[in-house]
Amino acid sequence: MVSCCSKYSARDLRSRVTIQSKTQASDSMGGWTETWSSGDSAWAKWMPMRGSELVSAMRLSPRLSVKIAIRFRGDAYGAPYYSAEDRVVYRNRTYNIKSVYDVDDAQQFLEMMLAEGEPS
């Protein structure tokens, strides 16, 4: 169902992002190693929120908070496929997902709050 008053439209989605999921891969010693699998690519609206810098251990680390909007992707029950355990890669930079929510509970768009330089 398409609403005339949706917050986003297809023409707003101009940035290509990759959403990665954490998976476990077997190592040759009988154990497991956590790796990131490149999952879905999606068109997104990229909206930087704020940026800052942190000085830690004599090193300057940038921090960037971003909000993105993508088309809704969810299961049969209406729950989004993505969670805070996943991450987003945009222009070879990695962002941890802080939150994912359905815009207007309409199953049309998902908004994700992302943070670079912070653990998820």
C-alpha positions as CSV (number, residue, x, y, z in Angstrom):
1,M,0.0,0.0,0.0
2,V,1.4,3.4,-1.0
3,S,0.5,6.4,1.1
4,C,0.4,9.9,-0.3
5,C,1.8,11.3,2.9
6,S,4.8,9.1,3.4
7,K,7.9,10.7,5.1
8,Y,10.2,9.4,2.3
9,S,9.9,8.6,-1.4
10,A,12.0,6.5,-3.8
11,R,13.8,9.6,-5.1
12,D,15.2,10.3,-1.6
13,L,17.1,7.0,-1.6
14,R,20.3,8.0,-3.4
15,S,23.1,6.3,-1.4
16,R,24.1,2.7,-1.8
17,V,24.8,0.9,1.6
18,T,25.6,-2.7,2.5
19,I,24.2,-4.2,5.6
20,Q,26.4,-6.9,7.1
21,S,25.5,-9.6,9.6
22,K,27.7,-11.3,12.2
23,T,28.2,-15.0,11.4
24,Q,30.3,-17.7,12.9
25,A,32.9,-19.5,10.8
26,S,34.6,-22.7,11.7
27,D,38.4,-22.3,12.2
28,S,40.7,-25.3,11.5
29,M,41.2,-25.9,15.3
30,G,37.6,-27.0,16.1
31,G,36.5,-23.6,17.3
32,W,34.5,-20.7,15.9
33,T,35.5,-17.3,14.6
34,E,33.1,-14.4,14.3
35,T,33.1,-12.8,10.8
36,W,30.9,-10.4,9.0
37,S,29.0,-11.6,5.9
38,S,28.1,-9.0,3.3
39,G,24.4,-9.4,3.2
40,D,22.0,-7.0,1.6
41,S,22.7,-3.9,-0.5
42,A,20.1,-1.2,-0.3
43,W,19.4,2.3,-1.5
44,A,19.3,4.7,1.4
45,K,18.7,8.3,2.3
46,W,21.9,9.3,4.2
47,M,21.3,12.0,6.9
48,P,24.3,12.9,9.1
49,M,23.2,14.0,12.5
50,R,26.3,15.1,14.4
51,G,30.0,14.6,14.5
52,S,32.6,14.8,17.2
53,E,36.2,13.8,18.0
54,L,37.5,11.8,21.0
55,V,41.0,11.9,22.3
56,S,41.9,8.5,23.7
57,A,45.4,7.1,24.3
58,M,47.1,10.0,22.6
59,R,45.0,9.3,19.4
60,L,42.2,11.4,17.9
61,S,39.2,9.3,16.9
62,P,36.3,10.7,14.9
63,R,32.7,9.9,15.9
64,L,29.8,10.4,13.5
65,S,26.1,9.8,14.2
66,V,24.0,9.2,11.1
67,K,20.3,8.3,10.4
68,I,19.5,6.4,7.3
69,A,16.2,5.4,5.7
70,I,15.8,2.3,3.6
71,R,12.8,0.5,2.1
72,F,11.1,-1.8,4.6
73,R,12.5,-5.3,4.8
74,G,10.9,-7.6,7.3
75,D,9.5,-11.0,8.0
76,A,5.9,-12.3,7.7
77,Y,5.1,-10.9,11.2
78,G,6.2,-7.3,10.3
79,A,9.4,-7.4,12.3
80,P,12.5,-5.8,10.6
81,Y,15.2,-8.1,9.4
82,Y,17.9,-6.0,10.9
83,S,18.9,-5.3,14.5
84,A,21.6,-3.7,16.5
85,E,23.8,-6.8,16.0
86,D,24.3,-5.9,12.4
87,R,26.3,-3.1,10.8
88,V,26.2,-0.8,7.8
89,V,29.1,-0.2,5.4
90,Y,29.0,3.0,3.3
91,R,31.9,4.3,1.2
92,N,34.3,1.7,2.9
93,R,33.4,3.1,6.3
94,T,31.7,0.9,9.0
95,Y,28.8,2.1,11.1
96,N,27.3,0.2,14.0
97,I,23.5,0.1,14.1
98,K,22.1,1.6,17.3
99,S,18.4,1.2,16.6
100,V,16.0,0.1,13.8
101,Y,12.4,1.1,13.6
102,D,9.5,1.1,11.2
103,V,8.6,4.7,10.1
104,D,4.9,5.4,11.0
105,D,4.4,1.7,11.6
106,A,3.4,1.5,7.9
107,Q,6.0,-1.2,6.7
108,Q,7.2,1.1,3.9
109,F,10.5,2.5,5.3
110,L,12.9,1.6,8.0
111,E,15.0,4.2,9.9
112,M,18.3,3.2,11.4
113,M,20.4,5.2,13.8
114,L,24.1,4.5,13.1
115,A,27.3,5.4,15.0
116,E,30.8,5.3,13.7
117,G,33.6,4.9,16.2
118,E,31.4,3.5,18.9
119,P,30.8,-0.1,19.9
120,S,27.3,-1.4,19.3
